[in-house]
């Protein structure tokens, strides 16, 4: 995309979010690995709450732990180190002093590098015992019961039963898989937009 086309796209997305919110439909934004410097625009201008970590919800008597999922569970140490650097106030302040042409190029380079680091592992099912978010969910179940864990970081659509009452759902994405989640008041399941 050119910069102008990207700006038009951003305005259209923000306009549609404002329209949905103005219609009284609640929206919750979970900061992910490409949103680490998320400011307060969504909260101040669109009245959309922004969560930088997991958030617990109860809907119709069912408990949910919802989050983006980046940096959770064992492994992914390179990303965890990179996230600490990017969220450290001094480095955020330093980045602000870069000319936008340099800052945008640097951000794009690091975003691509992040994708190259995770590479094929990001789009390949690793098996239930090797999925970091499954391991993370199982550890959370040691201290509290949740009905549903909902994440999106892995980009793969997944529904995995953790025990008789708990399920891990990874939403996939809307670009390659066209998947999304629906809670009908009793169960939560993945759907595919056709």
Short mmCIF file of the C-alpha atoms (twelve columns), coordinates in Angstrom:
data_MODEL
# 
_entry.id   MODEL 
# 
loop_
_atom_site.group_PDB 
_atom_site.id 
_atom_site.type_symbol 
_atom_site.label_atom_id 
_atom_site.label_alt_id 
_atom_site.label_comp_id 
_atom_site.label_asym_id 
_atom_site.label_seq_id 
_atom_site.Cartn_x 
_atom_site.Cartn_y 
_atom_site.Cartn_z 
_atom_site.pdbx_PDB_model_num 
ATOM 1   C CA . UNK A 1   0.000   0.000   0.000  1 
ATOM 2   C CA . UNK A 2   1.055   3.555   -0.555 1 
ATOM 3   C CA . UNK A 3   1.019   5.852   2.420  1 
ATOM 4   C CA . UNK A 4   -2.069  7.677   1.094  1 
ATOM 5   C CA . UNK A 5   -3.975  4.414   0.515  1 
ATOM 6   C CA . UNK A 6   -2.979  3.238   3.974  1 
ATOM 7   C CA . UNK A 7   -4.288  6.473   5.522  1 
ATOM 8   C CA . UNK A 8   -7.627  6.089   3.699  1 
ATOM 9   C CA . UNK A 9   -7.902  2.493   4.909  1 
ATOM 10  C CA . UNK A 10  -7.146  3.528   8.512  1 
ATOM 11  C CA . UNK A 11  -9.803  6.274   8.390  1 
ATOM 12  C CA . UNK A 12  -12.356 3.800   7.000  1 
ATOM 13  C CA . UNK A 13  -11.620 1.235   9.728  1 
ATOM 14  C CA . UNK A 14  -11.777 3.862   12.477 1 
ATOM 15  C CA . UNK A 15  -15.010 5.242   10.989 1 
ATOM 16  C CA . UNK A 16  -16.591 1.790   10.938 1 
ATOM 17  C CA . UNK A 17  -15.505 1.111   14.535 1 
ATOM 18  C CA . UNK A 18  -17.062 4.434   15.604 1 
ATOM 19  C CA . UNK A 19  -20.268 3.538   13.754 1 
ATOM 20  C CA . UNK A 20  -20.472 0.132   15.478 1 
ATOM 21  C CA . UNK A 21  -19.767 1.676   18.881 1 
ATOM 22  C CA . UNK A 22  -22.325 4.451   18.299 1 
ATOM 23  C CA . UNK A 23  -24.906 1.738   17.574 1 
ATOM 24  C CA . UNK A 24  -24.404 0.526   21.158 1 
ATOM 25  C CA . UNK A 25  -22.422 -2.599  20.288 1 
ATOM 26  C CA . UNK A 26  -19.573 -3.099  22.774 1 
ATOM 27  C CA . UNK A 27  -16.056 -3.429  21.347 1 
ATOM 28  C CA . UNK A 28  -12.985 -4.541  23.302 1 
ATOM 29  C CA . UNK A 29  -9.481  -4.117  21.907 1 
ATOM 30  C CA . UNK A 30  -6.690  -6.460  22.978 1 
ATOM 31  C CA . UNK A 31  -3.193  -5.160  22.292 1 
ATOM 32  C CA . UNK A 32  -1.049  -7.641  20.381 1 
ATOM 33  C CA . UNK A 33  2.538   -7.891  19.247 1 
ATOM 34  C CA . UNK A 34  2.053   -5.268  16.511 1 
ATOM 35  C CA . UNK A 35  0.216   -2.834  18.800 1 
ATOM 36  C CA . UNK A 36  2.719   -2.475  21.628 1 
ATOM 37  C CA . UNK A 37  2.631   1.318   21.530 1 
ATOM 38  C CA . UNK A 38  -1.125  1.544   21.456 1 
ATOM 39  C CA . UNK A 39  -2.069  4.999   22.661 1 
ATOM 40  C CA . UNK A 40  -5.305  6.177   24.210 1 
ATOM 41  C CA . UNK A 41  -7.148  7.215   21.011 1 
ATOM 42  C CA . UNK A 42  -9.538  4.230   21.094 1 
ATOM 43  C CA . UNK A 43  -10.436 4.900   24.717 1 
ATOM 44  C CA . UNK A 44  -10.736 8.692   24.481 1 
ATOM 45  C CA . UNK A 45  -12.250 9.150   21.028 1 
ATOM 46  C CA . UNK A 46  -14.147 5.905   20.404 1 
ATOM 47  C CA . UNK A 47  -14.961 4.826   23.966 1 
ATOM 48  C CA . UNK A 48  -13.420 1.409   23.260 1 
ATOM 49  C CA . UNK A 49  -11.594 -0.170  26.216 1 
ATOM 50  C CA . UNK A 50  -8.036  -1.265  25.440 1 
ATOM 51  C CA . UNK A 51  -6.467  -4.215  27.281 1 
ATOM 52  C CA . UNK A 52  -2.707  -4.711  27.362 1 
ATOM 53  C CA . UNK A 53  -3.024  -8.135  28.963 1 
ATOM 54  C CA . UNK A 54  -5.579  -10.892 29.415 1 
ATOM 55  C CA . UNK A 55  -8.969  -9.927  30.772 1 
ATOM 56  C CA . UNK A 56  -11.406 -12.113 32.638 1 
ATOM 57  C CA . UNK A 57  -15.084 -11.879 31.688 1 
ATOM 58  C CA . UNK A 58  -18.243 -13.663 32.774 1 
ATOM 59  C CA . UNK A 59  -21.020 -13.995 30.216 1 
ATOM 60  C CA . UNK A 60  -24.205 -15.906 31.000 1 
ATOM 61  C CA . UNK A 61  -22.491 -17.659 33.930 1 
ATOM 62  C CA . UNK A 62  -19.511 -18.820 31.824 1 
ATOM 63  C CA . UNK A 63  -16.012 -17.616 32.677 1 
ATOM 64  C CA . UNK A 64  -13.695 -16.475 29.903 1 
ATOM 65  C CA . UNK A 65  -10.036 -15.545 29.881 1 
ATOM 66  C CA . UNK A 66  -9.529  -13.491 26.736 1 
ATOM 67  C CA . UNK A 67  -6.351  -11.949 25.369 1 
ATOM 68  C CA . UNK A 68  -4.164  -11.587 22.333 1 
ATOM 69  C CA . UNK A 69  -1.891  -14.380 23.530 1 
ATOM 70  C CA . UNK A 70  1.528   -13.037 22.616 1 
ATOM 71  C CA . UNK A 71  4.313   -13.785 25.070 1 
ATOM 72  C CA . UNK A 72  2.261   -16.262 27.101 1 
ATOM 73  C CA . UNK A 73  3.429   -19.732 28.049 1 
ATOM 74  C CA . UNK A 74  6.917   -21.200 27.775 1 
ATOM 75  C CA . UNK A 75  9.182   -20.461 24.839 1 
ATOM 76  C CA . UNK A 76  9.184   -17.531 22.396 1 
ATOM 77  C CA . UNK A 77  12.019  -16.003 24.407 1 
ATOM 78  C CA . UNK A 78  13.253  -13.783 21.548 1 
ATOM 79  C CA . UNK A 79  9.864   -12.101 21.304 1 
ATOM 80  C CA . UNK A 80  9.585   -11.738 25.089 1 
ATOM 81  C CA . UNK A 81  12.945  -9.936  25.182 1 
ATOM 82  C CA . UNK A 82  11.974  -7.750  22.231 1 
ATOM 83  C CA . UNK A 83  8.666   -6.850  23.924 1 
ATOM 84  C CA . UNK A 84  10.475  -5.745  27.094 1 
ATOM 85  C CA . UNK A 85  12.684  -3.416  25.041 1 
ATOM 86  C CA . UNK A 86  9.770   -2.007  23.003 1 
ATOM 87  C CA . UNK A 87  7.607   -1.320  26.055 1 
ATOM 88  C CA . UNK A 88  10.388  0.216   28.153 1 
ATOM 89  C CA . UNK A 89  9.559   3.944   28.565 1 
ATOM 90  C CA . UNK A 90  13.073  5.140   27.656 1 
ATOM 91  C CA . UNK A 91  13.000  3.388   24.270 1 
ATOM 92  C CA . UNK A 92  9.499   4.693   23.548 1 
ATOM 93  C CA . UNK A 93  10.735  8.203   24.343 1 
ATOM 94  C CA . UNK A 94  13.821  7.710   22.159 1 
ATOM 95  C CA . UNK A 95  11.735  6.457   19.224 1 
ATOM 96  C CA . UNK A 96  9.570   9.597   19.435 1 
ATOM 97  C CA . UNK A 97  12.634  11.667  18.548 1 
ATOM 98  C CA . UNK A 98  13.242  9.838   15.259 1 
ATOM 99  C CA . UNK A 99  12.043  11.447  12.049 1 
ATOM 100 C CA . UNK A 100 8.812   9.683   10.925 1 
ATOM 101 C CA . UNK A 101 10.435  8.458   7.694  1 
ATOM 102 C CA . UNK A 102 13.094  6.655   9.732  1 
ATOM 103 C CA . UNK A 103 10.704  5.538   12.474 1 
ATOM 104 C CA . UNK A 104 8.190   3.989   10.061 1 
ATOM 105 C CA . UNK A 105 10.930  2.162   8.149  1 
ATOM 106 C CA . UNK A 106 12.430  0.862   11.383 1 
ATOM 107 C CA . UNK A 107 9.014   -0.317  12.615 1 
ATOM 108 C CA . UNK A 108 8.303   -2.070  9.304  1 
ATOM 109 C CA . UNK A 109 11.731  -3.741  9.370  1 
ATOM 110 C CA . UNK A 110 11.238  -5.004  12.928 1 
ATOM 111 C CA . UNK A 111 7.710   -6.211  12.127 1 
ATOM 112 C CA . UNK A 112 8.975   -8.240  9.158  1 
ATOM 113 C CA . UNK A 113 11.915  -9.510  11.223 1 
ATOM 114 C CA . UNK A 114 9.456   -10.631 13.933 1 
ATOM 115 C CA . UNK A 115 7.526   -12.610 11.299 1 
ATOM 116 C CA . UNK A 116 10.734  -14.132 9.946  1 
ATOM 117 C CA . UNK A 117 11.827  -15.167 13.455 1 
ATOM 118 C CA . UNK A 118 8.572   -17.012 14.093 1 
ATOM 119 C CA . UNK A 119 8.389   -18.079 10.426 1 
ATOM 120 C CA . UNK A 120 6.664   -21.338 9.562  1 
ATOM 121 C CA . UNK A 121 6.175   -22.152 13.255 1 
ATOM 122 C CA . UNK A 122 3.541   -19.430 13.414 1 
ATOM 123 C CA . UNK A 123 1.319   -21.126 10.841 1 
ATOM 124 C CA . UNK A 124 1.906   -24.777 11.720 1 
ATOM 125 C CA . UNK A 125 0.016   -26.726 14.369 1 
ATOM 126 C CA . UNK A 126 2.647   -27.942 16.835 1 
ATOM 127 C CA . UNK A 127 0.515   -30.593 18.551 1 
ATOM 128 C CA . UNK A 128 -1.480  -30.018 21.728 1 
ATOM 129 C CA . UNK A 129 1.448   -30.810 24.020 1 
ATOM 130 C CA . UNK A 130 3.709   -28.302 22.205 1 
ATOM 131 C CA . UNK A 131 1.315   -25.398 21.743 1 
ATOM 132 C CA . UNK A 132 2.501   -22.675 24.132 1 
ATOM 133 C CA . UNK A 133 -0.954  -21.253 24.689 1 
ATOM 134 C CA . UNK A 134 -2.375  -24.690 25.526 1 
ATOM 135 C CA . UNK A 135 0.382   -25.115 28.120 1 
ATOM 136 C CA . UNK A 136 -0.363  -21.625 29.449 1 
ATOM 137 C CA . UNK A 137 -4.104  -22.408 29.741 1 
ATOM 138 C CA . UNK A 138 -3.432  -25.686 31.534 1 
ATOM 139 C CA . UNK A 139 -1.247  -23.836 34.060 1 
ATOM 140 C CA . UNK A 140 -3.999  -21.255 34.624 1 
ATOM 141 C CA . UNK A 141 -6.461  -24.098 35.298 1 
ATOM 142 C CA . UNK A 142 -4.293  -25.220 38.218 1 
ATOM 143 C CA . UNK A 143 -5.426  -22.160 40.188 1 
ATOM 144 C CA . UNK A 144 -8.833  -21.269 38.721 1 
ATOM 145 C CA . UNK A 145 -11.532 -22.822 36.567 1 
ATOM 146 C CA . UNK A 146 -12.333 -21.135 33.254 1 
ATOM 147 C CA . UNK A 147 -14.874 -22.340 30.753 1 
ATOM 148 C CA . UNK A 148 -13.205 -20.736 27.743 1 
ATOM 149 C CA . UNK A 149 -9.758  -19.394 26.920 1 
ATOM 150 C CA . UNK A 150 -9.920  -17.228 23.791 1 
ATOM 151 C CA . UNK A 151 -6.754  -16.010 22.064 1 
ATOM 152 C CA . UNK A 152 -5.664  -15.024 18.589 1 
ATOM 153 C CA . UNK A 153 -1.882  -14.650 18.462 1 
ATOM 154 C CA . UNK A 154 -1.179  -17.966 16.742 1 
ATOM 155 C CA . UNK A 155 -3.295  -17.051 13.681 1 
ATOM 156 C CA . UNK A 156 -4.386  -20.691 13.384 1 
ATOM 157 C CA . UNK A 157 -7.997  -21.609 14.048 1 
ATOM 158 C CA . UNK A 158 -7.962  -24.130 16.928 1 
ATOM 159 C CA . UNK A 159 -10.495 -25.607 19.333 1 
ATOM 160 C CA . UNK A 160 -8.895  -27.811 21.985 1 
ATOM 161 C CA . UNK A 161 -10.628 -29.371 24.982 1 
ATOM 162 C CA . UNK A 162 -8.458  -28.932 28.055 1 
ATOM 163 C CA . UNK A 163 -10.694 -30.902 30.420 1 
ATOM 164 C CA . UNK A 164 -14.389 -31.746 30.813 1 
ATOM 165 C CA . UNK A 165 -15.367 -28.099 31.342 1 
ATOM 166 C CA . UNK A 166 -12.639 -26.009 29.701 1 
ATOM 167 C CA . UNK A 167 -11.834 -25.262 26.110 1 
ATOM 168 C CA . UNK A 168 -9.028  -23.317 24.428 1 
ATOM 169 C CA . UNK A 169 -10.018 -21.463 21.281 1 
ATOM 170 C CA . UNK A 170 -7.591  -19.703 18.991 1 
ATOM 171 C CA . UNK A 171 -9.589  -17.504 16.654 1 
ATOM 172 C CA . UNK A 172 -7.358  -17.853 13.615 1 
ATOM 173 C CA . UNK A 173 -7.543  -14.793 11.384 1 
ATOM 174 C CA . UNK A 174 -9.840  -13.019 8.999  1 
ATOM 175 C CA . UNK A 175 -7.296  -12.698 6.180  1 
ATOM 176 C CA . UNK A 176 -6.356  -16.315 5.413  1 
ATOM 177 C CA . UNK A 177 -8.842  -18.471 7.322  1 
ATOM 178 C CA . UNK A 178 -11.853 -16.102 7.588  1 
ATOM 179 C CA . UNK A 179 -12.589 -17.446 11.072 1 
ATOM 180 C CA . UNK A 180 -14.232 -15.830 14.061 1 
ATOM 181 C CA . UNK A 181 -15.761 -16.974 17.340 1 
ATOM 182 C CA . UNK A 182 -19.382 -17.010 18.476 1 
ATOM 183 C CA . UNK A 183 -20.726 -17.475 21.990 1 
ATOM 184 C CA . UNK A 184 -24.387 -18.515 21.939 1 
ATOM 185 C CA . UNK A 185 -24.860 -18.172 25.691 1 
ATOM 186 C CA . UNK A 186 -23.838 -21.762 26.386 1 
ATOM 187 C CA . UNK A 187 -21.016 -22.785 24.053 1 
ATOM 188 C CA . UNK A 188 -18.268 -20.939 22.215 1 
ATOM 189 C CA . UNK A 189 -17.233 -22.143 18.794 1 
ATOM 190 C CA . UNK A 190 -15.333 -21.113 15.721 1 
ATOM 191 C CA . UNK A 191 -17.218 -20.142 12.602 1 
ATOM 192 C CA . UNK A 192 -15.972 -19.439 9.104  1 
ATOM 193 C CA . UNK A 193 -17.155 -16.503 7.065  1 
ATOM 194 C CA . UNK A 194 -18.302 -17.852 3.698  1 
# 
